Amino acid sequence: MAQMDLSIIPLATNPSGAPPNFTNPPSMAGTVFAVGLSLSLISIVFVSLRLYTNWTNARRLVLADYFCTFALIFLISYYALIASVGESAKHTWDVPMSILTPSYLKRIAAENFVIGPSLWASKAAILALYIQLFGKTNAWLRWTSYITILVTFCFYWSMVPLAGVYCVPKIGHAWDMSLMASCGKLAIVAPLQGAVGLATDLFILILPAPILWGLNLPPRKKLGVTLVFLAGTFAVIASTVSLYYRIRTWLGHDPTWNGSIITITTFVEGFVTVIVSCAPAISCFWLNIVTKSSIYNSIVSPRGSMANSEKVSDSDDNSEFSKNNRSRSSKPSLYGSANYEHTDAFYGKLTTMTEVRAVPVERTSKEGFIIKETSVDQSSERSFRSD
């Protein structure tokens, strides 16, 4: 009996009735590869700077750092597995059945093992960051974050044993085409996974909002901090798109093509969450390391010197009264008196601020005229905290 040539049989029939295109079909492989590679490289840079900064400043790493590193390792592993099966990123009717080799099936199984822990760790990294930033002063946020980490752990890690049951052959059985049908049963879990992911991302996005807007920061700085966390909206958008295509895949609409779109949204959802969780450390790296480096100062100093020279030439006046008047109205002495410790500045704690008071003073000139002036008193200090 002649053996069928699986290289000319598609995984599914084209709904339009057109024959399969095995020569040069439309493919999502390039897009999947580019998005995954770009986000992987950006995430590696951010996480590396995060670990370097935290270790340099504190000589230790915290729970959020470990979650972030774990998520990065698993997401890169997931990307590598996806890149290795790029030949299936086509319409289902343009993929030949010959693709279902033991090697391909093993990589598909491995994907199902790592995707759940990857997404969980990325979300746990953000929640652990909330605990680190606000947990000491906000018990409700601390416990809410811990509970969310635990609940999402139970859900996402449940994907691991399910992958073992449905995507790995039983002892004594081979890695063959029957596994594709068995592993396909996990598609019923896909919409649920997408819904939980979307709900979690929305929850993570709005959880710190009341605290962020209650920080004791200037409006511009407060807006900047909020925008950093609002970058998480990209993860929410990705989760929304992912849920839509997960439902379509579950309904049997072009699984390989829609699966490639789900893969892209998964990259965005996971990697963007990791990147956002590194924002405070990157800010600390810039303020505490970059701005204090000799290279940075060599670039900035000439500009500062030129600016100072211009100020000196402009203020060169023969009138002693004019000089005193300009010096007293200098804004930097009034508005530049707040000294922030960086680790508190990003989190909204103004450690020490010099109190500036305007005191009316009268003096008599040589000609006998009474001159009213304003004296600046900077003698007292107050401590402000946001908590």
Helices and strands as residue ranges (DSSP letters): G 6-8, H 29-58, H 63-84, G 86-88, G 92-94, G 97-99, H 102-134, H 139-157, H 159-166, H 178-183, G 184-188, H 190-206, H 209-212, H 219-230, H 233-250, H 255-277, H 279-285, I 286-290, H 294-314, H 320-328, H 331-335, E 338-339, H 342-345, E 352-354, E 357-364, E 370-377, E 381-382
